Amino acid sequence: MGTGRTAGSGGSPAERDSETRFTVWVALVANLVICVAKAVGGVIAASPALLSEAAHSVADSLNEVFLLASVKRSRRPADRRHPFGYGKERFFWSLLAAVGIFVTGGCFSVFQGIEAFRSGGSESHEGYVIGFVVLFVALLAEGASLVRAVLQVRGAAAAAGHGMREEIREGRDPALRTVLAEDGTACTGVLLAMAGMGLHMATGQMAYEASASILIGVLLVYVAYTLGRNARAQLIGEAAGPEVQRGVQELLQQQPEIDSVTALLTMRLSPDSVLLAASVDLTAGYDSEAVEDAMVRIRTELKRRWPELDQVFLDVTDAATARRAAARDRGPARI
């Protein structure tokens, strides 16, 4: 039986948050430095691809601020207005980050490419040199940030006992997923910009660089859509993973006090918090004290195996009583 993601997967929630904050800070510092370099280089070289990359870095920098806010605000304690806490702040700010990538990065890059097709233009060889130097520095900075994010994802995957691909797909920390997507897209975008500038330099055709700018924009729009779709699913109430649901169902059905599980609902409240609501029919013959002890034991076992199940509600009924009530509703048997 799978035990899902345990508390030891990458340390405690506070330790994982600290690691994620450091990863986001690394990405933010890298983006701020290269954003200025790209913008200055793009103006000097009159390069639409380089200006598109500058817009990309602006979007990423703003998004990192959103992600830092999400990590801090999501850890506020529960109160009367929010009895289940503020964990979904993570998903909300991640959705804003996706919108930022779409508008500031994707749309501006496509606009720059279209304008370059319409207006034409040329750069001096001095401009090319400046542009390539800026892009090379940007690639190093983005690469360092990407390595940091990949190492954190690899550590989380190893702790959870599965591969990196599954961790990227199933990992519940939207801040880490967003940084990883941003850095991977940034490195790809820099390579596209370098290719566009190189072909423009070799052929004298602005179309290559304009095409690179549009490709960068399309890539950003796709990444924004993917991140936004994931944030939306989590924000409106995404269920726990199938492995956790199957494991919980099996555990409940194995208990001698439980006759059947009539309903099992889960909802993710934060990257490391899940609400579980289950309706179970009890086996006949147990008194109220035995049932109470059984429910305490079952809740304890559920939280031991799946520490993310920090909100557990078990609605219990007596199966024998339910069958008698159903028989009364049907009326006397006919011979």
C-alpha positions in Angstrom: 0.0 0.0 0.0 1.4 3.4 -0.9 1.9 5.8 1.9 2.0 9.0 -0.2 4.1 12.0 0.7 5.3 11.8 4.2 6.5 14.4 6.6 10.0 13.4 6.0 9.8 14.1 2.3 12.3 16.9 2.1 12.1 17.8 5.8 9.3 19.5 7.7 6.9 22.0 6.0 8.9 24.9 7.5 12.2 23.5 6.2 10.7 23.0 2.8 9.3 26.5 2.8 12.8 27.9 3.8 14.4 25.9 0.9 11.7 27.2 -1.5 12.2 30.8 -0.4 16.0 30.5 -1.0 15.3 29.0 -4.5 13.0 31.9 -5.3 15.5 34.5 -4.0 18.2 33.0 -6.2 15.9 33.3 -9.2 14.9 36.8 -8.3 18.4 38.1 -7.9 19.4 36.5 -11.2 16.5 37.9 -13.1 17.0 41.5 -11.7 20.6 41.5 -12.8 20.0 40.1 -16.3 16.9 42.2 -16.8 18.8 45.4 -16.7 21.6 43.9 -18.9 19.1 42.7 -21.5 17.2 46.0 -21.6 20.4 48.1 -22.0 21.8 45.7 -24.6 18.5 45.5 -26.4 18.3 49.3 -26.7 21.9 49.6 -27.9 21.6 46.8 -30.4 18.1 47.6 -31.4 17.3 43.9 -31.1 13.7 42.8 -30.8 14.7 39.3 -29.6 16.9 40.9 -26.8 14.1 43.3 -25.8 11.7 40.3 -25.7 14.1 38.6 -23.3 14.2 41.7 -21.2 10.4 41.7 -21.0 10.6 38.0 -20.1 13.0 38.8 -17.2 10.7 41.6 -16.0 7.8 39.1 -15.9 9.9 36.6 -14.1 11.1 39.1 -11.5 7.5 40.2 -10.7 6.5 36.6 -10.5 9.2 35.8 -8.0 7.9 38.6 -5.8 4.4 37.0 -6.0 5.9 33.6 -5.1 7.7 35.0 -2.1 4.4 36.6 -0.9 2.6 33.3 -1.4 5.0 31.4 0.8 4.8 33.9 3.6 1.0 34.5 3.5 0.1 30.8 3.2 1.7 30.1 6.6 -0.6 32.4 8.5 -2.5 30.4 11.2 -6.2 29.6 10.9 -8.7 32.0 12.3 -12.5 32.3 12.6 -12.9 33.6 9.0 -10.5 31.0 7.6 -10.8 27.9 9.8 -8.8 25.8 7.5 -5.9 28.3 7.2 -4.5 30.3 4.4 -2.8 27.5 2.5 -4.6 28.2 -0.8 -2.8 31.6 -0.9 0.0 29.5 -2.6 -2.3 28.7 -5.5 -3.8 32.2 -5.8 -0.4 33.9 -6.1 0.8 31.2 -8.5 -2.2 32.0 -10.7 -1.2 35.7 -10.7 2.3 34.7 -11.6 1.0 32.7 -14.6 -1.1 35.8 -15.7 2.1 37.9 -15.4 4.1 35.6 -17.6 1.3 35.6 -20.2 0.8 39.4 -20.3 4.2 40.9 -19.5 6.3 38.2 -21.2 4.3 36.4 -23.8 2.2 39.2 -25.3 5.1 41.7 -25.3 7.4 39.3 -27.0 4.9 38.5 -29.8 4.2 42.2 -30.2 8.0 42.9 -30.5 8.3 40.2 -33.2 5.4 41.5 -35.2 6.7 45.0 -35.0 10.1 43.8 -36.2 8.5 42.1 -39.2 6.7 45.3 -40.1 9.5 47.8 -39.6 12.6 45.8 -40.6 15.8 47.4 -39.4 19.4 46.4 -38.9 22.0 46.3 -36.2 25.7 47.2 -36.3 28.3 44.6 -35.6 29.0 46.4 -32.3 25.4 45.9 -31.4 25.6 42.2 -32.1 28.7 41.9 -29.9 26.9 43.7 -27.0 23.8 41.5 -27.5 25.7 38.2 -27.5 27.7 39.2 -24.4 24.5 40.1 -22.6 22.8 36.9 -23.6 25.8 34.8 -22.6 25.8 36.3 -19.2 22.1 35.8 -18.9 22.4 32.2 -19.9 25.0 31.7 -17.1 22.8 33.4 -14.5 19.6 31.6 -15.6 21.4 28.3 -15.8 22.7 28.7 -12.2 19.1 29.5 -11.0 17.8 26.5 -13.0 20.4 24.2 -11.4 19.3 25.3 -8.0 15.6 24.6 -8.7 16.5 21.2 -10.3 18.5 20.2 -7.2 15.6 21.0 -5.0 13.1 19.0 -7.2 15.6 16.1 -7.3 15.8 16.1 -3.5 12.0 16.2 -3.1 11.7 13.3 -5.6 14.3 11.2 -3.8 12.6 11.8 -0.5 9.2 10.9 -2.0 10.6 7.8 -3.6 9.8 8.5 -7.2 11.5 10.1 -10.3 11.9 13.7 -11.2 9.4 13.6 -13.9 6.7 12.4 -11.5 7.8 15.0 -9.0 7.4 17.8 -11.5 4.0 16.5 -12.6 2.7 15.6 -9.1 4.7 18.0 -6.9 2.3 20.1 -4.8 4.5 23.2 -4.3 3.3 25.7 -7.0 6.1 28.1 -6.1 8.9 25.6 -6.9 7.1 24.4 -10.0 6.8 28.0 -11.2 10.4 28.8 -10.6 11.5 25.6 -12.4 9.2 26.4 -15.4 10.4 30.0 -15.5 14.1 29.1 -15.4 13.8 26.4 -18.0 11.8 28.7 -20.3 14.3 31.5 -19.7 17.3 29.3 -20.8 15.4 28.2 -23.8 14.4 31.8 -24.6 18.0 32.9 -24.4 19.1 30.2 -26.8 16.3 31.2 -29.2 17.4 34.8 -29.0 21.0 33.9 -29.7 20.0 31.8 -32.6 17.8 34.6 -34.1 20.6 37.2 -33.7 23.2 34.8 -35.1 21.1 34.1 -38.2 20.3 37.8 -38.6 24.0 38.6 -38.5 24.9 35.8 -41.0 22.1 36.6 -43.5 21.2 40.2 -42.9 17.5 39.2 -42.6 15.5 40.6 -39.7 12.9 37.9 -40.2 15.1 35.4 -38.2 15.3 37.6 -35.2 11.6 38.6 -35.4 10.7 34.9 -35.6 12.8 34.2 -32.5 10.9 36.9 -30.7 7.6 35.4 -31.6 8.7 31.9 -30.7 9.8 33.2 -27.3 6.4 34.8 -26.9 4.5 31.6 -27.9 6.7 29.6 -25.5 5.8 32.0 -22.6 2.1 31.8 -23.4 2.2 28.0 -23.4 4.1 28.0 -20.0 1.7 30.5 -18.6 -1.3 28.5 -19.7 0.1 25.3 -18.2 0.9 27.0 -14.8 -2.4 28.8 -14.8 -4.3 25.5 -15.4 -2.5 23.8 -12.5 -3.1 26.7 -10.2 -6.8 26.9 -11.2 -7.3 23.1 -10.4 -5.7 23.6 -7.0 -7.5 26.8 -6.2 -11.0 25.4 -6.9 -10.5 22.3 -4.8 -8.2 19.6 -6.2 -8.5 16.1 -4.7 -5.6 14.3 -3.2 -3.6 12.0 -5.5 -5.2 8.6 -6.5 -2.5 6.7 -4.6 -3.5 8.5 -1.3 -7.2 8.0 -2.0 -6.8 4.3 -2.7 -4.6 3.8 0.4 -7.1 5.5 2.7 -10.0 3.5 1.2 -8.0 0.3 1.8 -7.1 1.2 5.4 -10.7 2.1 6.3 -12.0 -1.1 4.8 -9.5 -3.2 6.7 -10.8 -2.0 10.1 -13.0 -4.6 11.9 -15.3 -1.9 13.2 -16.1 -0.6 9.7 -18.7 -2.5 7.6 -18.3 -0.4 4.4 -17.1 3.0 3.2 -20.0 4.8 1.6 -18.2 8.1 0.7 -14.7 9.3 0.6 -13.9 12.9 -0.3 -10.5 14.7 -0.2 -9.5 18.3 -1.0 -6.0 19.8 -1.0 -5.8 22.9 1.2 -2.1 23.7 0.7 1.0 21.9 -0.6 1.2 19.9 2.6 -2.3 19.9 3.9 -5.3 17.7 2.8 -8.9 17.6 4.1 -10.4 14.1 4.3 -14.2 13.5 4.8 -15.4 9.9 4.9 -18.7 8.4 5.6 -18.5 4.8 7.0 -21.1 2.2 8.1 -20.2 0.5 11.3 -20.3 -3.2 11.9 -23.0 -4.2 14.3 -22.2 -5.3 17.9 -19.9 -2.4 19.0 -20.9 -0.1 21.8 -20.4 3.7 21.7 -17.2 3.6 23.8 -15.6 1.0 21.5 -16.6 3.0 18.4 -15.1 6.1 19.9 -11.8 4.4 20.6 -11.8 2.9 17.1 -12.3 6.3 15.5 -9.4 7.8 17.5 -7.2 4.8 16.5 -8.2 5.2 12.8 -7.5 8.9 12.7 -4.2 8.4 14.4 -3.2 5.7 11.9 -4.4 7.9 8.9 -2.2 10.8 10.0 0.7 8.6 10.8 0.7 7.1 7.2 -0.2 10.3 5.5 0.9 13.3 7.6 -0.7 15.7 5.0 -4.1 14.5 6.2 -4.3 17.1 8.9 -8.1 17.6 8.7 -9.9 14.3 9.1 -13.7 14.0 9.5 -15.3 10.6 9.8 -19.1 10.4 9.6 -20.1 7.1 11.2 -23.4 5.3 11.1 -24.5 1.9 12.4 -25.0 -0.5 9.5 -27.4 -2.7 11.4 -29.5 0.3 12.4 -29.4 1.6 8.8 -30.6 -1.8 7.5 -33.5 -1.8 10.1 -34.5 1.7 9.1 -34.5 0.7 5.4 -36.6 -2.4 6.1 -39.2 -0.2 8.0 -39.3 2.2 5.0 -40.0 -0.8 2.6 -42.8 -2.0 4.9 -43.7 -5.6 5.8 -42.4 -8.4 3.6 -45.0 -10.0 1.3 -45.4 -13.8 1.2 
